[in-house]
């Protein structure tokens, strides 16, 4: 069947039915309501797409009903939130972005697609590409960090990973699925980092910071797009004509489907835009094609047409885009091609994928600190010479302390609706596996030491999707005393702390994004033992570490790394994997600094150099402007030296050349980063813009001449007045290019770029 011939045969209710996306409530609910009366609506042609379905079996049954018992036999399209892995949970997208490895990001998306499509999922509501500089907002976990440049590169990689080069082009693309980029646009700039709050933003900031990843997704061929829940400058983006028509359809020529967010059309009434009829007409006239869960389209579009509030062409165009999705997904050719029990059982959660998940997770762990201790060496990579202890008769005594040492329930992180916590391998599991094959005898002692949170109300809120936080009845003092006693008799303490999986994610904003106080008391108590301590942080966002950073010798930020997070952390701890991840979000010193990010504008009174305070300059009385850990920061096991960079124009591009030398006696990995300071122009511009990067591996003592190519389109700035007409233009003039290992440690070259 072809799209146009189906469209010709459809009645008006059938066309509107294709615009209805419902959630039957079989899986973890990702919104406040589910839809009911499914079979009647389905057989009546009132449902075009579904998500949140319970299982492959349920999808097979639904598809059978569609193709056997509806009038036109139009197949159902099944969607799901495949955000970071499917059954084999992978690191959170924010963690994945810290790999600075575009190829790895694409591999992760492709792995997700292989499993999801094997389970009959045709479209994922991903990638989520909201730029955010505010760790109070829980959905930073799903994003790709603060840099529009880096996020755009990774967005394109994810779209290619999910979609391949066209599901319908190659039958062997059976392991690909359609992608839906979200949440268009500016959702990550909510007031106060509070979920669903309003966004105050002008057209320059929107085009310079928040739109680039969406444009990258569309240039990569993304099949669908989802507007956010929020208001942008008092206009709900679900009906924002400037964004959805002027930018998306007219300028970007996006031909894919626009799918509303969960009940977002109904919520336009709560936004006080008007009654159900008014908001329905406004949404479909703004270019929203699919109504997720509200069912306002099926209830009100036909009457809106009769009243002249909606044109027939609008309905036909929306229906055509939904049918085109189904065509592109291969469903019109063979509705059951992707509903294959045999493939599902062979592929989903297989050992090969678990092995890949382990390797990916290790690439996402950021080493933030690793200071020398009493023996003159930093604690990591783990090193011990038991022979120093009574001729090797005594084992190396490792203490694993903290509420995340043995935890499995949280490891997949938020937005892991298709994962099974039983699949997760804990840090303790990983340590035991390693200790069993270690040449030196290792004795592992464990103590939980503290709750994740000690407040019952917080625990209840964190357990909305199932219990992952349990409050132990043991008195806090007793838990700490037991942990301190273990630490005191150990050679090294691994302190596994952080936030639970649902501390981050949707509707998980925190006014104080720091390690819960009960855990900080444990950290302080362990610090007083004086034992070498490695803090391992489990989190879905940058946490405020200012109060703990000086209490420990090493900090490994493990984020939520998915199903194989435990062994992946151990691979980094032991040096089997040299940590190479670098931060893609700045870590604030205090909440009061938020938003703090590398690409801030200079202001008219910029504070110069390393000064922390200067009257009548843009600064704080009580803190430096700089973050605790800057964008691009991360350590590896090894030291490198950067020689001064040289920049020259080659054609219309710039080439920045730098020599990097490995000063250490081990192979090391370095993420060479290049930032630009553009010349003056009609709009103020950031003093630092990431414009190029390259991940290199250096043998001991070796050096490499790295050439970073920068195109005019990599360094553009907004010019224009309205959101509909702002252009991103390359500005000729005198540029400074800073090269180094992170945004706070750069060497500069200057040149004229015409
Ligand atoms: C949620 C989220 C969106 C998700 C959708 C379906 O509320 O905002 O990201 O894809 O609903 O679960």
Boltz pocket constraint, residues with backbone or C-beta under 6 A from the ligand:
constraints:
  - pocket:
      binder: B
      contacts: [[A, 30], [A, 31], [A, 81], [A, 125], [A, 182], [A, 261], [A, 262], [A, 506]]
      max_distance: 6.0
